[in-house]
């Protein structure tokens, strides 16, 4: 994922306010670029946008 794509993805996720829950399915390289987490295959990462535009990792979901 390029820096520009990562910035666009971070902006989209940071702006989400619902209603409901936003579920995004992507690849490990994208999750790592956005969070610094290296997820296992099929592992989910739960995020919450912060007021400063960053993404707070709330936890992971293992299949």
C-alpha positions, -999 to +999 in steps of 0.1 A: +000+000+000+014+034-010+017+062+015-011+080-004-034+050-002-027+045+035-035+082+041-068+079+022-078+047+040-069+063+074-090+094+065-120+072+055-118+051+086-113+082+109-144+100+095-168+071+100-195+080+125-222+055+116-250+047+120-241+011+126-207-006+123-183-002+094-167-036+084-137-034+061-121-065+046-085-061+035-051-076+034-024-079+062-002-053+045-029-027+047-038-035+083-001-033+093+003+000+075-027+015+093-021+000+128+014-014+131-003-048+140+007-079+120-025-099+121-027-137+117-046-151+087-083-144+091-077-124+123-098-092+127-087-059+142-112-037+160-105+000+157-121+032+169-113+066+153-099+091+178-106+129+178-071+136+165-077+115+134-057+085+146-071+050+148-071+034+183-068-004+183-094-018+207-085-054+202-084-084+179-108-112+169-094-146+163-114-170+142 
